[in-house]
Amino acid sequence: RPFFILGEVAAPGQYPYVPNMTAESAIAIAGGFSPRAKRSVVTITRTSQFGQTRLVVPPQAPLVPGDTITIGERWF
C-alpha cells in the first residue's frame, strides 16, 4: 500500500511504501521540505480498525502503509 504526503514539501502526492520507512525518508522522497515548512514536527493520520488517529510526532517517527503525512507551514 502507498503512503500519502501533503503540505509543505516540494512534490506532495502518493508514493510507494518502503519497509522501515520514517516520516523523514518520506519527506526526502517527496523532494524535501519547502522553504516555509515547519521542520520540527509532522502530523501523521493513520487509519486502523478502530478509526482514524492523528499523531503529532518528530520527523524520525516510523510509518506504516496507508499513512498520510502532513507537513505544516511555519509562522515567523
CHARMM-style PDB file with segment names, atoms N, HN, CA, C and O in Angstrom:
ATOM      1  N   ARG     1       0.844  -1.198   0.000  1.00  0.00      PROA
ATOM      2  CA  ARG     1       0.000   0.000   0.000  1.00  0.00      PROA
ATOM      3  C   ARG     1       0.877   1.246   0.000  1.00  0.00      PROA
ATOM      4  O   ARG     1       1.961   1.242   0.584  1.00  0.00      PROA
ATOM      5  N   PRO     2       0.427   2.284  -0.635  1.00  0.00      PROA
ATOM      6  CA  PRO     2       1.218   3.522  -0.687  1.00  0.00      PROA
ATOM      7  C   PRO     2       1.048   4.349   0.587  1.00  0.00      PROA
ATOM      8  O   PRO     2       0.221   4.042   1.446  1.00  0.00      PROA
ATOM      9  N   PHE     3       1.856   5.406   0.679  1.00  0.00      PROA
ATOM     10  HN  PHE     3       2.528   5.655  -0.019  1.00  0.00      PROA
ATOM     11  CA  PHE     3       1.641   6.426   1.698  1.00  0.00      PROA
ATOM     12  C   PHE     3       1.370   7.726   0.956  1.00  0.00      PROA
ATOM     13  O   PHE     3       1.626   7.831  -0.244  1.00  0.00      PROA
ATOM     14  N   PHE     4       0.856   8.703   1.670  1.00  0.00      PROA
ATOM     15  HN  PHE     4       0.648   8.617   2.644  1.00  0.00      PROA
ATOM     16  CA  PHE     4       0.499   9.988   1.073  1.00  0.00      PROA
ATOM     17  C   PHE     4       1.206  11.082   1.857  1.00  0.00      PROA
ATOM     18  O   PHE     4       1.351  10.986   3.076  1.00  0.00      PROA
ATOM     19  N   ILE     5       1.644  12.120   1.156  1.00  0.00      PROA
ATOM     20  HN  ILE     5       1.526  12.198   0.166  1.00  0.00      PROA
ATOM     21  CA  ILE     5       2.285  13.234   1.829  1.00  0.00      PROA
ATOM     22  C   ILE     5       1.706  14.534   1.292  1.00  0.00      PROA
ATOM     23  O   ILE     5       1.608  14.735   0.081  1.00  0.00      PROA
ATOM     24  N   LEU     6       1.326  15.411   2.210  1.00  0.00      PROA
ATOM     25  HN  LEU     6       1.406  15.248   3.193  1.00  0.00      PROA
ATOM     26  CA  LEU     6       0.647  16.664   1.876  1.00  0.00      PROA
ATOM     27  C   LEU     6       1.361  17.834   2.546  1.00  0.00      PROA
ATOM     28  O   LEU     6       2.136  17.649   3.484  1.00  0.00      PROA
ATOM     29  N   GLY     7       1.093  19.020   2.059  1.00  0.00      PROA
ATOM     30  HN  GLY     7       0.463  19.171   1.296  1.00  0.00      PROA
ATOM     31  CA  GLY     7       1.573  20.222   2.729  1.00  0.00      PROA
ATOM     32  C   GLY     7       2.860  20.758   2.145  1.00  0.00      PROA
ATOM     33  O   GLY     7       3.059  20.759   0.930  1.00  0.00      PROA
ATOM     34  N   GLU     8       3.732  21.214   3.028  1.00  0.00      PROA
ATOM     35  HN  GLU     8       3.571  21.213   4.015  1.00  0.00      PROA
ATOM     36  CA  GLU     8       4.914  21.979   2.643  1.00  0.00      PROA
ATOM     37  C   GLU     8       6.105  21.096   2.258  1.00  0.00      PROA
ATOM     38  O   GLU     8       7.143  21.096   2.919  1.00  0.00      PROA
ATOM     39  N   VAL     9       5.920  20.340   1.161  1.00  0.00      PROA
ATOM     40  HN  VAL     9       5.077  20.339   0.624  1.00  0.00      PROA
ATOM     41  CA  VAL     9       7.010  19.581   0.542  1.00  0.00      PROA
ATOM     42  C   VAL     9       7.049  19.955  -0.933  1.00  0.00      PROA
ATOM     43  O   VAL     9       6.094  20.519  -1.467  1.00  0.00      PROA
ATOM     44  N   ALA    10       8.166  19.636  -1.587  1.00  0.00      PROA
ATOM     45  HN  ALA    10       8.942  19.179  -1.153  1.00  0.00      PROA
ATOM     46  CA  ALA    10       8.326  20.017  -2.994  1.00  0.00      PROA
ATOM     47  C   ALA    10       7.310  19.332  -3.911  1.00  0.00      PROA
ATOM     48  O   ALA    10       6.792  19.959  -4.834  1.00  0.00      PROA
ATOM     49  N   ALA    11       7.022  18.054  -3.665  1.00  0.00      PROA
ATOM     50  HN  ALA    11       7.444  17.544  -2.914  1.00  0.00      PROA
ATOM     51  CA  ALA    11       6.132  17.304  -4.556  1.00  0.00      PROA
ATOM     52  C   ALA    11       5.150  16.458  -3.745  1.00  0.00      PROA
ATOM     53  O   ALA    11       5.354  15.253  -3.601  1.00  0.00      PROA
ATOM     54  N   PRO    12       4.077  17.075  -3.208  1.00  0.00      PROA
ATOM     55  CA  PRO    12       3.102  16.291  -2.459  1.00  0.00      PROA
ATOM     56  C   PRO    12       2.428  15.260  -3.357  1.00  0.00      PROA
ATOM     57  O   PRO    12       2.318  15.453  -4.568  1.00  0.00      PROA
ATOM     58  N   GLY    13       1.978  14.166  -2.752  1.00  0.00      PROA
ATOM     59  HN  GLY    13       2.066  14.009  -1.768  1.00  0.00      PROA
ATOM     60  CA  GLY    13       1.283  13.159  -3.542  1.00  0.00      PROA
ATOM     61  C   GLY    13       1.319  11.786  -2.917  1.00  0.00      PROA
ATOM     62  O   GLY    13       1.516  11.640  -1.711  1.00  0.00      PROA
ATOM     63  N   GLN    14       1.127  10.777  -3.753  1.00  0.00      PROA
ATOM     64  HN  GLN    14       0.968  10.896  -4.733  1.00  0.00      PROA
ATOM     65  CA  GLN    14       1.093   9.380  -3.345  1.00  0.00      PROA
ATOM     66  C   GLN    14       2.390   8.715  -3.789  1.00  0.00      PROA
ATOM     67  O   GLN    14       2.828   8.892  -4.925  1.00  0.00      PROA
ATOM     68  N   TYR    15       3.003   7.946  -2.884  1.00  0.00      PROA
ATOM     69  HN  TYR    15       2.646   7.802  -1.961  1.00  0.00      PROA
ATOM     70  CA  TYR    15       4.265   7.277  -3.177  1.00  0.00      PROA
ATOM     71  C   TYR    15       4.218   5.852  -2.643  1.00  0.00      PROA
ATOM     72  O   TYR    15       3.465   5.567  -1.712  1.00  0.00      PROA
ATOM     73  N   PRO    16       5.016   4.946  -3.222  1.00  0.00      PROA
ATOM     74  CA  PRO    16       5.030   3.571  -2.716  1.00  0.00      PROA
ATOM     75  C   PRO    16       5.721   3.490  -1.354  1.00  0.00      PROA
ATOM     76  O   PRO    16       6.740   4.143  -1.126  1.00  0.00      PROA
ATOM     77  N   TYR    17       5.159   2.686  -0.457  1.00  0.00      PROA
ATOM     78  HN  TYR    17       4.331   2.156  -0.642  1.00  0.00      PROA
ATOM     79  CA  TYR    17       5.733   2.474   0.866  1.00  0.00      PROA
ATOM     80  C   TYR    17       6.950   1.562   0.762  1.00  0.00      PROA
ATOM     81  O   TYR    17       6.953   0.599  -0.005  1.00  0.00      PROA
ATOM     82  N   VAL    18       7.982   1.875   1.539  1.00  0.00      PROA
ATOM     83  HN  VAL    18       7.980   2.658   2.161  1.00  0.00      PROA
ATOM     84  CA  VAL    18       9.198   1.064   1.621  1.00  0.00      PROA
ATOM     85  C   VAL    18       9.315   0.572   3.066  1.00  0.00      PROA
ATOM     86  O   VAL    18       9.122   1.371   3.982  1.00  0.00      PROA
ATOM     87  N   PRO    19       9.619  -0.698   3.307  1.00  0.00      PROA
ATOM     88  CA  PRO    19       9.727  -1.186   4.686  1.00  0.00      PROA
ATOM     89  C   PRO    19      10.709  -0.349   5.527  1.00  0.00      PROA
ATOM     90  O   PRO    19      11.721   0.136   5.021  1.00  0.00      PROA
ATOM     91  N   ASN    20      10.390  -0.195   6.799  1.00  0.00      PROA
ATOM     92  HN  ASN    20       9.568  -0.589   7.210  1.00  0.00      PROA
ATOM     93  CA  ASN    20      11.194   0.562   7.776  1.00  0.00      PROA
ATOM     94  C   ASN    20      11.290   2.051   7.445  1.00  0.00      PROA
ATOM     95  O   ASN    20      12.268   2.707   7.805  1.00  0.00      PROA
ATOM     96  N   MET    21      10.301   2.570   6.777  1.00  0.00      PROA
ATOM     97  HN  MET    21       9.507   2.038   6.485  1.00  0.00      PROA
ATOM     98  CA  MET    21      10.291   3.977   6.381  1.00  0.00      PROA
ATOM     99  C   MET    21       9.946   4.880   7.565  1.00  0.00      PROA
ATOM    100  O   MET    21       9.130   4.525   8.416  1.00  0.00      PROA
ATOM    101  N   THR    22      10.580   6.053   7.602  1.00  0.00      PROA
ATOM    102  HN  THR    22      11.242   6.341   6.911  1.00  0.00      PROA
ATOM    103  CA  THR    22      10.250   7.078   8.586  1.00  0.00      PROA
ATOM    104  C   THR    22       9.623   8.265   7.861  1.00  0.00      PROA
ATOM    105  O   THR    22       9.673   8.355   6.635  1.00  0.00      PROA
ATOM    106  N   ALA    23       9.036   9.169   8.632  1.00  0.00      PROA
ATOM    107  HN  ALA    23       8.996   9.096   9.628  1.00  0.00      PROA
ATOM    108  CA  ALA    23       8.476  10.383   8.026  1.00  0.00      PROA
ATOM    109  C   ALA    23       9.569  11.175   7.332  1.00  0.00      PROA
ATOM    110  O   ALA    23       9.330  11.780   6.286  1.00  0.00      PROA
ATOM    111  N   GLU    24      10.761  11.177   7.901  1.00  0.00      PROA
ATOM    112  HN  GLU    24      10.955  10.686   8.750  1.00  0.00      PROA
ATOM    113  CA  GLU    24      11.894  11.899   7.315  1.00  0.00      PROA
ATOM    114  C   GLU    24      12.252  11.353   5.929  1.00  0.00      PROA
ATOM    115  O   GLU    24      12.513  12.128   5.009  1.00  0.00      PROA
ATOM    116  N   SER    25      12.264  10.032   5.777  1.00  0.00      PROA
ATOM    117  HN  SER    25      12.052   9.403   6.525  1.00  0.00      PROA
ATOM    118  CA  SER    25      12.566   9.454   4.463  1.00  0.00      PROA
ATOM    119  C   SER    25      11.423   9.721   3.478  1.00  0.00      PROA
ATOM    120  O   SER    25      11.667   9.890   2.283  1.00  0.00      PROA
ATOM    121  N   ALA    26      10.186   9.759   3.967  1.00  0.00      PROA
ATOM    122  HN  ALA    26       9.988   9.622   4.938  1.00  0.00      PROA
ATOM    123  CA  ALA    26       9.048  10.091   3.103  1.00  0.00      PROA
ATOM    124  C   ALA    26       9.170  11.526   2.586  1.00  0.00      PROA
ATOM    125  O   ALA    26       8.865  11.803   1.426  1.00  0.00      PROA
ATOM    126  N   ILE    27       9.616  12.428   3.452  1.00  0.00      PROA
ATOM    127  HN  ILE    27       9.864  12.203   4.394  1.00  0.00      PROA
ATOM    128  CA  ILE    27       9.816  13.827   3.049  1.00  0.00      PROA
ATOM    129  C   ILE    27      10.889  13.907   1.969  1.00  0.00      PROA
ATOM    130  O   ILE    27      10.745  14.651   0.999  1.00  0.00      PROA
ATOM    131  N   ALA    28      11.962  13.143   2.137  1.00  0.00      PROA
ATOM    132  HN  ALA    28      12.079  12.539   2.925  1.00  0.00      PROA
ATOM    133  CA  ALA    28      13.029  13.122   1.132  1.00  0.00      PROA
ATOM    134  C   ALA    28      12.514  12.602  -0.206  1.00  0.00      PROA
ATOM    135  O   ALA    28      12.862  13.147  -1.253  1.00  0.00      PROA
ATOM    136  N   ILE    29      11.688  11.554  -0.185  1.00  0.00      PROA
ATOM    137  HN  ILE    29      11.405  11.111   0.666  1.00  0.00      PROA
ATOM    138  CA  ILE    29      11.115  11.001  -1.421  1.00  0.00      PROA
ATOM    139  C   ILE    29      10.249  12.048  -2.118  1.00  0.00      PROA
ATOM    140  O   ILE    29      10.199  12.098  -3.347  1.00  0.00      PROA
ATOM    141  N   ALA    30       9.570  12.878  -1.337  1.00  0.00      PROA
ATOM    142  HN  ALA    30       9.611  12.838  -0.338  1.00  0.00      PROA
ATOM    143  CA  ALA    30       8.691  13.916  -1.899  1.00  0.00      PROA
ATOM    144  C   ALA    30       9.451  15.192  -2.252  1.00  0.00      PROA
ATOM    145  O   ALA    30       8.830  16.231  -2.474  1.00  0.00      PROA
ATOM    146  N   GLY    31      10.763  15.137  -2.309  1.00  0.00      PROA
ATOM    147  HN  GLY    31      11.268  14.293  -2.128  1.00  0.00      PROA
ATOM    148  CA  GLY    31      11.554  16.277  -2.775  1.00  0.00      PROA
ATOM    149  C   GLY    31      12.032  17.203  -1.682  1.00  0.00      PROA
ATOM    150  O   GLY    31      12.608  18.249  -1.984  1.00  0.00      PROA
ATOM    151  N   GLY    32      11.817  16.864  -0.430  1.00  0.00      PROA
ATOM    152  HN  GLY    32      11.349  16.014  -0.185  1.00  0.00      PROA
ATOM    153  CA  GLY    32      12.293  17.700   0.675  1.00  0.00      PROA
ATOM    154  C   GLY    32      11.282  18.751   1.095  1.00  0.00      PROA
ATOM    155  O   GLY    32      10.240  18.937   0.465  1.00  0.00      PROA
ATOM    156  N   PHE    33      11.623  19.435   2.182  1.00  0.00      PROA
ATOM    157  HN  PHE    33      12.468  19.284   2.694  1.00  0.00      PROA
ATOM    158  CA  PHE    33      10.769  20.498   2.713  1.00  0.00      PROA
ATOM    159  C   PHE    33      10.728  21.692   1.769  1.00  0.00      PROA
ATOM    160  O   PHE    33      11.700  21.969   1.066  1.00  0.00      PROA
ATOM    161  N   SER    34       9.607  22.393   1.757  1.00  0.00      PROA
ATOM    162  HN  SER    34       8.818  22.168   2.328  1.00  0.00      PROA
ATOM    163  CA  SER    34       9.539  23.685   1.064  1.00  0.00      PROA
ATOM    164  C   SER    34      10.183  24.724   1.991  1.00  0.00      PROA
ATOM    165  O   SER    34      10.402  24.436   3.168  1.00  0.00      PROA
ATOM    166  N   PRO    35      10.489  25.916   1.490  1.00  0.00      PROA
ATOM    167  CA  PRO    35      11.102  26.941   2.343  1.00  0.00      PROA
ATOM    168  C   PRO    35      10.231  27.352   3.534  1.00  0.00      PROA
ATOM    169  O   PRO    35      10.759  27.823   4.541  1.00  0.00      PROA
ATOM    170  N   ARG    36       8.914  27.185   3.440  1.00  0.00      PROA
ATOM    171  HN  ARG    36       8.484  26.803   2.621  1.00  0.00      PROA
ATOM    172  CA  ARG    36       8.016  27.600   4.528  1.00  0.00      PROA
ATOM    173  C   ARG    36       7.656  26.475   5.485  1.00  0.00      PROA
ATOM    174  O   ARG    36       6.832  26.672   6.377  1.00  0.00      PROA
ATOM    175  N   ALA    37       8.248  25.315   5.324  1.00  0.00      PROA
ATOM    176  HN  ALA    37       8.918  25.155   4.599  1.00  0.00      PROA
ATOM    177  CA  ALA    37       7.853  24.135   6.110  1.00  0.00      PROA
ATOM    178  C   ALA    37       8.241  24.243   7.575  1.00  0.00      PROA
ATOM    179  O   ALA    37       9.295  24.774   7.925  1.00  0.00      PROA
ATOM    180  N   LYS    38       7.375  23.732   8.405  1.00  0.00      PROA
ATOM    181  HN  LYS    38       6.519  23.300   8.120  1.00  0.00      PROA
ATOM    182  CA  LYS    38       7.676  23.562   9.828  1.00  0.00      PROA
ATOM    183  C   LYS    38       8.422  22.234   9.938  1.00  0.00      PROA
ATOM    184  O   LYS    38       7.838  21.177   9.696  1.00  0.00      PROA
ATOM    185  N   ARG    39       9.693  22.274  10.297  1.00  0.00      PROA
ATOM    186  HN  ARG    39      10.168  23.132  10.493  1.00  0.00      PROA
ATOM    187  CA  ARG    39      10.553  21.096  10.221  1.00  0.00      PROA
ATOM    188  C   ARG    39      10.650  20.296  11.510  1.00  0.00      PROA
ATOM    189  O   ARG    39      11.191  19.190  11.501  1.00  0.00      PROA
ATOM    190  N   SER    40      10.145  20.818  12.609  1.00  0.00      PROA
ATOM    191  HN  SER    40       9.706  21.716  12.617  1.00  0.00      PROA
ATOM    192  CA  SER    40      10.333  20.161  13.906  1.00  0.00      PROA
ATOM    193  C   SER    40       9.341  19.027  14.172  1.00  0.00      PROA
ATOM    194  O   SER    40       9.679  18.068  14.864  1.00  0.00      PROA
ATOM    195  N   VAL    41       8.129  19.122  13.636  1.00  0.00      PROA
ATOM    196  HN  VAL    41       7.854  19.902  13.073  1.00  0.00      PROA
ATOM    197  CA  VAL    41       7.118  18.083  13.834  1.00  0.00      PROA
ATOM    198  C   VAL    41       6.337  17.847  12.546  1.00  0.00      PROA
ATOM    199  O   VAL    41       6.241  18.723  11.687  1.00  0.00      PROA
ATOM    200  N   VAL    42       5.783  16.644  12.436  1.00  0.00      PROA
ATOM    201  HN  VAL    42       5.861  15.933  13.134  1.00  0.00      PROA
ATOM    202  CA  VAL    42       4.900  16.298  11.319  1.00  0.00      PROA
ATOM    203  C   VAL    42       3.626  15.699  11.901  1.00  0.00      PROA
ATOM    204  O   VAL    42       3.624  15.213  13.032  1.00  0.00      PROA
ATOM    205  N   THR    43       2.556  15.734  11.138  1.00  0.00      PROA
ATOM    206  HN  THR    43       2.558  16.129  10.219  1.00  0.00      PROA
ATOM    207  CA  THR    43       1.300  15.124  11.555  1.00  0.00      PROA
ATOM    208  C   THR    43       1.072  13.881  10.703  1.00  0.00      PROA
ATOM    209  O   THR    43       1.099  13.939   9.473  1.00  0.00      PROA
ATOM    210  N   ILE    44       0.849  12.760  11.379  1.00  0.00      PROA
ATOM    211  HN  ILE    44       0.828  12.714  12.377  1.00  0.00      PROA
ATOM    212  CA  ILE    44       0.563  11.500  10.685  1.00  0.00      PROA
ATOM    213  C   ILE    44      -0.886  11.131  10.977  1.00  0.00      PROA
ATOM    214  O   ILE    44      -1.295  11.059  12.136  1.00  0.00      PROA
ATOM    215  N   THR    45      -1.658  10.899   9.922  1.00  0.00      PROA
ATOM    216  HN  THR    45      -1.325  10.958   8.981  1.00  0.00      PROA
ATOM    217  CA  THR    45      -3.028  10.416  10.067  1.00  0.00      PROA
ATOM    218  C   THR    45      -3.011   8.944   9.705  1.00  0.00      PROA
ATOM    219  O   THR    45      -2.636   8.570   8.594  1.00  0.00      PROA
ATOM    220  N   ARG    46      -3.421   8.110  10.657  1.00  0.00      PROA
ATOM    221  HN  ARG    46      -3.725   8.414  11.560  1.00  0.00      PROA
ATOM    222  CA  ARG    46      -3.366   6.657  10.490  1.00  0.00      PROA
ATOM    223  C   ARG    46      -4.759   6.081  10.689  1.00  0.00      PROA
ATOM    224  O   ARG    46      -5.446   6.412  11.656  1.00  0.00      PROA
ATOM    225  N   THR    47      -5.173   5.215   9.766  1.00  0.00      PROA
ATOM    226  HN  THR    47      -4.616   4.946   8.981  1.00  0.00      PROA
ATOM    227  CA  THR    47      -6.482   4.561   9.856  1.00  0.00      PROA
ATOM    228  C   THR    47      -6.284   3.115  10.296  1.00  0.00      PROA
ATOM    229  O   THR    47      -5.462   2.390   9.737  1.00  0.00      PROA
ATOM    230  N   SER    48      -7.046   2.712  11.301  1.00  0.00      PROA
ATOM    231  HN  SER    48      -7.714   3.302  11.755  1.00  0.00      PROA
ATOM    232  CA  SER    48      -6.998   1.328  11.772  1.00  0.00      PROA
ATOM    233  C   SER    48      -8.424   0.814  11.893  1.00  0.00      PROA
ATOM    234  O   SER    48      -9.374   1.494  11.504  1.00  0.00      PROA
ATOM    235  N   GLN    49      -8.565  -0.376  12.427  1.00  0.00      PROA
ATOM    236  HN  GLN    49      -7.794  -0.928  12.743  1.00  0.00      PROA
ATOM    237  CA  GLN    49      -9.900  -0.956  12.601  1.00  0.00      PROA
ATOM    238  C   GLN    49     -10.733  -0.161  13.598  1.00  0.00      PROA
ATOM    239  O   GLN    49     -11.956  -0.296  13.632  1.00  0.00      PROA
ATOM    240  N   PHE    50     -10.076   0.671  14.416  1.00  0.00      PROA
ATOM    241  HN  PHE    50      -9.083   0.780  14.388  1.00  0.00      PROA
ATOM    242  CA  PHE    50     -10.772   1.477  15.416  1.00  0.00      PROA
ATOM    243  C   PHE    50     -11.084   2.889  14.935  1.00  0.00      PROA
ATOM    244  O   PHE    50     -11.681   3.669  15.677  1.00  0.00      PROA
ATOM    245  N   GLY    51     -10.692   3.233  13.710  1.00  0.00      PROA
ATOM    246  HN  GLY    51     -10.207   2.599  13.108  1.00  0.00      PROA
ATOM    247  CA  GLY    51     -10.948   4.562  13.162  1.00  0.00      PROA
ATOM    248  C   GLY    51      -9.658   5.294  12.859  1.00  0.00      PROA
ATOM    249  O   GLY    51      -8.585   4.693  12.794  1.00  0.00      PROA
ATOM    250  N   GLN    52      -9.775   6.596  12.674  1.00  0.00      PROA
ATOM    251  HN  GLN    52     -10.646   7.084  12.727  1.00  0.00      PROA
ATOM    252  CA  GLN    52      -8.614   7.413  12.346  1.00  0.00      PROA
ATOM    253  C   GLN    52      -7.967   7.973  13.603  1.00  0.00      PROA
ATOM    254  O   GLN    52      -8.641   8.356  14.559  1.00  0.00      PROA
ATOM    255  N   THR    53      -6.626   8.009  13.573  1.00  0.00      PROA
ATOM    256  HN  THR    53      -6.078   7.697  12.796  1.00  0.00      PROA
ATOM    257  CA  THR    53      -5.853   8.594  14.654  1.00  0.00      PROA
ATOM    258  C   THR    53      -4.928   9.634  14.050  1.00  0.00      PROA
ATOM    259  O   THR    53      -4.304   9.397  13.015  1.00  0.00      PROA
ATOM    260  N   ARG    54      -4.842  10.777  14.694  1.00  0.00      PROA
ATOM    261  HN  ARG    54      -5.349  10.969  15.535  1.00  0.00      PROA
ATOM    262  CA  ARG    54      -3.940  11.827  14.237  1.00  0.00      PROA
ATOM    263  C   ARG    54      -2.818  11.972  15.265  1.00  0.00      PROA
ATOM    264  O   ARG    54      -3.073  12.219  16.444  1.00  0.00      PROA
ATOM    265  N   LEU    55      -1.574  11.817  14.806  1.00  0.00      PROA
ATOM    266  HN  LEU    55      -1.367  11.616  13.848  1.00  0.00      PROA
ATOM    267  CA  LEU    55      -0.404  11.859  15.677  1.00  0.00      PROA
ATOM    268  C   LEU    55       0.491  13.024  15.287  1.00  0.00      PROA
ATOM    269  O   LEU    55       0.771  13.218  14.104  1.00  0.00      PROA
ATOM    270  N   VAL    56       0.940  13.795  16.256  1.00  0.00      PROA
ATOM    271  HN  VAL    56       0.713  13.637  17.217  1.00  0.00      PROA
ATOM    272  CA  VAL    56       1.924  14.853  16.013  1.00  0.00      PROA
ATOM    273  C   VAL    56       3.238  14.320  16.563  1.00  0.00      PROA
ATOM    274  O   VAL    56       3.383  14.126  17.770  1.00  0.00      PROA
ATOM    275  N   VAL    57       4.194  14.085  15.669  1.00  0.00      PROA
ATOM    276  HN  VAL    57       4.076  14.243  14.689  1.00  0.00      PROA
ATOM    277  CA  VAL    57       5.420  13.362  16.021  1.00  0.00      PROA
ATOM    278  C   VAL    57       6.650  14.043  15.408  1.00  0.00      PROA
ATOM    279  O   VAL    57       6.513  14.878  14.514  1.00  0.00      PROA
ATOM    280  N   PRO    58       7.853  13.688  15.887  1.00  0.00      PROA
ATOM    281  CA  PRO    58       9.067  14.191  15.238  1.00  0.00      PROA
ATOM    282  C   PRO    58       9.263  13.523  13.878  1.00  0.00      PROA
ATOM    283  O   PRO    58       8.672  12.475  13.619  1.00  0.00      PROA
ATOM    284  N   PRO    59      10.076  14.106  13.013  1.00  0.00      PROA
ATOM    285  CA  PRO    59      10.276  13.534  11.673  1.00  0.00      PROA
ATOM    286  C   PRO    59      10.882  12.131  11.660  1.00  0.00      PROA
ATOM    287  O   PRO    59      10.797  11.446  10.641  1.00  0.00      PROA
ATOM    288  N   GLN    60      11.480  11.690  12.743  1.00  0.00      PROA
ATOM    289  HN  GLN    60      11.549  12.247  13.570  1.00  0.00      PROA
ATOM    290  CA  GLN    60      12.092  10.361  12.784  1.00  0.00      PROA
ATOM    291  C   GLN    60      11.081   9.257  13.087  1.00  0.00      PROA
ATOM    292  O   GLN    60      11.466   8.092  13.189  1.00  0.00      PROA
ATOM    293  N   ALA    61       9.821   9.587  13.229  1.00  0.00      PROA
ATOM    294  HN  ALA    61       9.508  10.533  13.146  1.00  0.00      PROA
ATOM    295  CA  ALA    61       8.780   8.603  13.568  1.00  0.00      PROA
ATOM    296  C   ALA    61       8.587   7.593  12.441  1.00  0.00      PROA
ATOM    297  O   ALA    61       8.631   7.957  11.266  1.00  0.00      PROA
ATOM    298  N   PRO    62       8.371   6.320  12.795  1.00  0.00      PROA
ATOM    299  CA  PRO    62       8.143   5.298  11.764  1.00  0.00      PROA
ATOM    300  C   PRO    62       6.757   5.420  11.129  1.00  0.00      PROA
ATOM    301  O   PRO    62       5.811   5.908  11.748  1.00  0.00      PROA
ATOM    302  N   LEU    63       6.666   4.967   9.883  1.00  0.00      PROA
ATOM    303  HN  LEU    63       7.434   4.571   9.381  1.00  0.00      PROA
ATOM    304  CA  LEU    63       5.399   4.975   9.147  1.00  0.00      PROA
ATOM    305  C   LEU    63       4.910   3.554   8.945  1.00  0.00      PROA
ATOM    306  O   LEU    63       5.677   2.597   9.048  1.00  0.00      PROA
ATOM    307  N   VAL    64       3.622   3.430   8.657  1.00  0.00      PROA
ATOM    308  HN  VAL    64       2.999   4.208   8.573  1.00  0.00      PROA
ATOM    309  CA  VAL    64       3.047   2.161   8.216  1.00  0.00      PROA
ATOM    310  C   VAL    64       2.356   2.418   6.880  1.00  0.00      PROA
ATOM    311  O   VAL    64       1.995   3.558   6.588  1.00  0.00      PROA
ATOM    312  N   PRO    65       2.165   1.383   6.064  1.00  0.00      PROA
ATOM    313  CA  PRO    65       1.492   1.583   4.775  1.00  0.00      PROA
ATOM    314  C   PRO    65       0.118   2.228   4.963  1.00  0.00      PROA
ATOM    315  O   PRO    65      -0.622   1.873   5.881  1.00  0.00      PROA
ATOM    316  N   GLY    66      -0.213   3.169   4.095  1.00  0.00      PROA
ATOM    317  HN  GLY    66       0.388   3.458   3.350  1.00  0.00      PROA
ATOM    318  CA  GLY    66      -1.500   3.847   4.151  1.00  0.00      PROA
ATOM    319  C   GLY    66      -1.509   5.124   4.964  1.00  0.00      PROA
ATOM    320  O   GLY    66      -2.516   5.832   4.973  1.00  0.00      PROA
ATOM    321  N   ASP    67      -0.407   5.447   5.655  1.00  0.00      PROA
ATOM    322  HN  ASP    67       0.412   4.872   5.648  1.00  0.00      PROA
ATOM    323  CA  ASP    67      -0.342   6.685   6.434  1.00  0.00      PROA
ATOM    324  C   ASP    67      -0.428   7.904   5.526  1.00  0.00      PROA
ATOM    325  O   ASP    67      -0.016   7.868   4.366  1.00  0.00      PROA
ATOM    326  N   THR    68      -0.972   8.987   6.081  1.00  0.00      PROA
ATOM    327  HN  THR    68      -1.306   9.016   7.023  1.00  0.00      PROA
ATOM    328  CA  THR    68      -0.951  10.286   5.412  1.00  0.00      PROA
ATOM    329  C   THR    68      -0.122  11.221   6.277  1.00  0.00      PROA
ATOM    330  O   THR    68      -0.449  11.446   7.443  1.00  0.00      PROA
ATOM    331  N   ILE    69       0.949  11.766   5.713  1.00  0.00      PROA
ATOM    332  HN  ILE    69       1.215  11.583   4.766  1.00  0.00      PROA
ATOM    333  CA  ILE    69       1.841  12.683   6.421  1.00  0.00      PROA
ATOM    334  C   ILE    69       1.500  14.091   5.974  1.00  0.00      PROA
ATOM    335  O   ILE    69       1.398  14.364   4.778  1.00  0.00      PROA
ATOM    336  N   THR    70       1.326  14.976   6.928  1.00  0.00      PROA
ATOM    337  HN  THR    70       1.409  14.755   7.900  1.00  0.00      PROA
ATOM    338  CA  THR    70       1.055  16.382   6.617  1.00  0.00      PROA
ATOM    339  C   THR    70       2.170  17.230   7.205  1.00  0.00      PROA
ATOM    340  O   THR    70       2.477  17.145   8.395  1.00  0.00      PROA
ATOM    341  N   ILE    71       2.773  18.055   6.345  1.00  0.00      PROA
ATOM    342  HN  ILE    71       2.524  18.123   5.379  1.00  0.00      PROA
ATOM    343  CA  ILE    71       3.831  18.965   6.773  1.00  0.00      PROA
ATOM    344  C   ILE    71       3.211  20.356   6.857  1.00  0.00      PROA
ATOM    345  O   ILE    71       2.718  20.894   5.866  1.00  0.00      PROA
ATOM    346  N   GLY    72       3.247  20.922   8.051  1.00  0.00      PROA
ATOM    347  HN  GLY    72       3.648  20.485   8.857  1.00  0.00      PROA
ATOM    348  CA  GLY    72       2.632  22.224   8.266  1.00  0.00      PROA
ATOM    349  C   GLY    72       3.512  23.375   7.832  1.00  0.00      PROA
ATOM    350  O   GLY    72       4.684  23.205   7.496  1.00  0.00      PROA
ATOM    351  N   GLU    73       2.917  24.542   7.847  1.00  0.00      PROA
ATOM    352  HN  GLU    73       1.964  24.681   8.119  1.00  0.00      PROA
ATOM    353  CA  GLU    73       3.618  25.775   7.490  1.00  0.00      PROA
ATOM    354  C   GLU    73       4.065  26.462   8.778  1.00  0.00      PROA
ATOM    355  O   GLU    73       3.304  26.550   9.742  1.00  0.00      PROA
ATOM    356  N   ARG    74       5.292  26.940   8.783  1.00  0.00      PROA
ATOM    357  HN  ARG    74       5.910  26.868   8.000  1.00  0.00      PROA
ATOM    358  CA  ARG    74       5.768  27.633   9.986  1.00  0.00      PROA
ATOM    359  C   ARG    74       5.382  29.091   9.909  1.00  0.00      PROA
ATOM    360  O   ARG    74       5.262  29.662   8.825  1.00  0.00      PROA
ATOM    361  N   TRP    75       5.192  29.683  11.064  1.00  0.00      PROA
ATOM    362  HN  TRP    75       5.290  29.219  11.944  1.00  0.00      PROA
ATOM    363  CA  TRP    75       4.873  31.103  11.169  1.00  0.00      PROA
ATOM    364  C   TRP    75       6.056  31.790  11.813  1.00  0.00      PROA
ATOM    365  O   TRP    75       6.561  31.344  12.843  1.00  0.00      PROA
ATOM    366  N   PHE    76       6.490  32.866  11.210  1.00  0.00      PROA
ATOM    367  HN  PHE    76       6.079  33.228  10.374  1.00  0.00      PROA
ATOM    368  CA  PHE    76       7.715  33.537  11.685  1.00  0.00      PROA
ATOM    369  C   PHE    76       7.521  34.238  12.974  1.00  0.00      PROA
ATOM    370  OT1 PHE    76       8.457  34.844  13.494  1.00  0.00      PROA
TER     371      PHE     76
END
